[in-house]
Amino acid sequence: MMDILLTSDVEIWCNGWENLDATFAQAFNRYIYGRTKHGDYGLEFQTRSLQERDLIGNFFVEPLFSYRFGLEYLTEIVGIIRAQQQNTELHLHTEWVDEITPPLISECNQKRQHLRYFNRSEQTELIAAGKQRLIDAGAEKPCAFRAGSFAFNQDTYLALAANDIFVDSSYNATQFGLSSGVQPHKTMTSAFQEGCISEYPMSIFRDGTGGLRHAQLTACSFREIETILWQALEAGQSSFVFLFHNFELLNPSHTQADWITIKRFEQLLDFLERNKSDFPTRSFRQMKHITNTDKDIELRSKPWQTALRYGEQIYRRRYR
């Protein structure tokens, strides 16, 4: 048996930082509801799809935008997640910090893209502000955190502990994990304990070309996903972290349904529903304190499965 942590990063973007007030309402509907002429394929569709199959998802919600546009929008997001009995956790994209009045921290007169660009004290304040905002919007007190773009560092762990958050899922060996200062000179692929913080890294694998990829809906074919899940189970891995976003079932311009990723999403959920005894989905609240780190396991997909993904990606470009 291997615990599956289905994680979704829930965030809103206005396609630039100019004229935010004029574009936000449309962006909210596009990113949160995923409205297309063929139906809605956003957050509500995703949470309902999980609930219908009795699967558990962990939705890392970005709350800082609501300090600019109003708590009611964040309350709407939290309500969608809770209505389908899914879990709300904390996500921060610090690109919003300099857009907020009154300021959340003293030095915020320029845009700093990543949480790691803030010192420990500032990170502590921003995490506190995000945590409280989620609670004010009707969420349970978050127990887990993920930095926007996985851009965290060692200070993040201390800032989380100061806010009584002891689970993190920001480590991604394909992005900022190796330069985070956490477990230096190692490539972490399995859950580990760092002080009082339990870290659940993004699950990664080598595709048919030998390249390193993380397990994300838009980054893998379903055949790759299926193969690496069975490999991880057979190797004795204790947990597996999978990623998608609230807007990931739309094309890159977020104007049409992306039938390739919708099919992958439904194939993944159907697979997990059929194989619950081997791959139970869990919330971070259900995960225990990590006492033993799994051995490093190199997961690999097959060349033909990667080739299939390339074909799917070429097909997807028709709908950009």
Secondary structure, DSSP 8 states (H G I E B T S, - for coil): --EEEEEEEE----SSSSSHHHHHHHHHIIIII-EETTEE-SHHHHHHHHHHTT--EEEEE--THHHHH-HHHHHHHHHHHHHTT-EEEEEE-GGGGGG-SS-SSS--SS---SGGGS-HHHHHHHHHHHHHHHHHTT-----EEEEGGG---HHHHHHHHHTT--EE----TTTTGGGSSSSTT----S-EEETTEEE----EEE-TTS-EEE-BTTTS-HHHHHHHHHHHHHTT--EEEEEEETTTTB-TTSSSB-HHHHHHHHHHHHHHHHTTTTS-B--GGG-----S-------B--HHHHHHHHHHHHHHGGG-
